[in-house]
Amino acid sequence: MSTKMSTLQGRTCLFVNPGGERCAHFRQSCGESLARLLLADSADAAIEALARNKVDLLVLDLAGYATSSQADLAALGHLVRLRHGAPVLVLCPYGGTAWLPELMAAGPLDYRISPILPDELCRVVERALVPPLDAGAAAQQRLLDKERELRELLTVQRSLQRAIASADDVAKLGARICAALCNFPGVIHTALLHMKEFGNLQLVAQESRNHLDLARLLQRHNRLLDSPLRDVFPPLLAVTAGELVLLDAPEKAGDPELAVSLHDRDVRTVLALPLRTDPGGPVQGAVSVMFDRPLRLTREQFACFIGLAQSISFGLSMSELKHQNDALAGQLTQLTTTDALTGAINRRAAERLLEAEIVRARRYALPLAVIAFDVDNFRSVNDVYGYPIGDQALRAVANAVQTRLRASDTLSRTRGEEFLIIATHTAAIDALKLAEKLRASIADTQLPGCDTVTISLGVAQVAPDEGAATVIGRVDAALHRAKRAGRNCVELAMAE
């Protein structure tokens, strides 16, 4: 090890972690190859060490820190700022990667996800300490890499903006989002998990370039938080913790079967981000992005994906809002066009529908008929049995009529006990037959709480040049003739 790490002789490293065991592990792995190894168990101790010593490399080991501690995050961020661009290496445990973007905002740094093997840790420390042989060429390459990276980020941002431009249902929106995220280089699988009611986390969409079926991997497509992989799989961790999760090697998740499954599908890195519209707000789900290569995200890439996650959250919220608005609009339309007692459409809706059907019948030269009827002696039903029984009788009559109409026919309650039927594609002779069937059917219907009632009916076929008001007048006149003729009968309207 000393030969491999001879380039580190004469270098000083400051290792920061609150646990003695972690300090001992780092000392055992890299201590012999360094001229000096300084250890600090707190940010204050590290600040003091930086003030007293020339430190070539600052190593921040996040193991043991709680990601909910904003005070610790602020203290470690201050240490990064104190370096003014000098080498900083962050060792971040899998499941605690949410701090990485925050620390990157404080200054440049390199990071690795732990656990990490001692030999690999030594190589990482060496690369952080040893400058490139050609500093100018390295700087030029960094500029070229940054330019390429920004182009890639811009491409995926534009793709996602197009995907969420229209508020569609969640499944279609999710499919477009997953396809858009696959425009980022190296992405071979994307998935959108959405939280439904009662904590039911569902897989609503996935785009697979590697034949990976996430539903099969998680052993379900809904209630994903009940999956056996709940505590190890990045998207599920992102939902439960409400934080960004980065897995840079499948085996670091600690589940051998999961590692094998991902490696078999060429997955090397998984990034998962929680979906929420407001910081600290409820988690709506998660977006999962899988890469076919080991990947260390830059500050700009982290910022881009975090921004994309928020855009996806807004898109989901807009989709849900549109769905709710459509449902409310449907309910409102139902309330404004439907008679609450019988379920038939009301008079105003019937008049609009009749006008539209007259126009259609005239355009295609189709027959159109209307049937008006009312319940005979209905006032006496109310007087003898009371209004509640009368209402039940009206509902029973409307239901009995509705069950005998075709799907293309429409029943309307025009006023009180009076009704109108719009019978499309129906000539006068067929309308008369239908009216007679309805009359006989009602006469045989047992009504709850009262004697059997009868109905009188008028029938009219719409003339070629006739409007709605005229035909309604004719059919009402025929209905009145039926009532004068003794009720419980049918009359055909006279042509004008």
Sequence and secondary structure as in RCSB ss.txt:
>XXXX:A:sequence
MSTKMSTLQGRTCLFVNPGGERCAHFRQSCGESLARLLLADSADAAIEALARNKVDLLVLDLAGYATSSQADLAA
LGHLVRLRHGAPVLVLCPYGGTAWLPELMAAGPLDYRISPILPDELCRVVERALVPPLDAGAAAQQRLLDKEREL
RELLTVQRSLQRAIASADDVAKLGARICAALCNFPGVIHTALLHMKEFGNLQLVAQESRNHLDLARLLQRHNRLL
DSPLRDVFPPLLAVTAGELVLLDAPEKAGDPELAVSLHDRDVRTVLALPLRTDPGGPVQGAVSVMFDRPLRLTRE
QFACFIGLAQSISFGLSMSELKHQNDALAGQLTQLTTTDALTGAINRRAAERLLEAEIVRARRYALPLAVIAFDV
DNFRSVNDVYGYPIGDQALRAVANAVQTRLRASDTLSRTRGEEFLIIATHTAAIDALKLAEKLRASIADTQLPGC
DTVTISLGVAQVAPDEGAATVIGRVDAALHRAKRAGRNCVELAMAE
>XXXX:A:secstr
 TTTTGGGTT EEEEE S HHHHHHHHHHHGGGSSEEEEESSHHHHHHHHHHS  SEEEEE TT  TT HHHHHH
HHHHHHHTTTS EEEEEETT TTHHHHHHHHS  EEEEES  HHHHHHHHHHHHS  S HHHHHHHHHHHHHHHH
HHHHHHHHHHHHHTSS   HHHHHHHHHHHHTTSTTEEEEEEEEE GGG EEEEEEEESS   HHHHHT SS GG
GSTTTTTSHHHHHHHH S EEESSGGGGS HHHHHHHHHTT  EEEEEEE SSTTS   EEEEEEESS     HH
HHHHHHHHHHHHHHHHHHHHHHHHHHHHHHHHHHHHHB TTT SEEHHHHHHHHHHHHHHHHHHT  EEEEEEEE
TTHHHHHHHH HHHHHHHHHHHHHHHHTTS TT EEEEEETTEEEEEEET  HHHHHHHHHHHHHHHHT   TTS
    EEEEEEE  TT  HHHHHHHHHHHHHHHHHTTSS EEE    
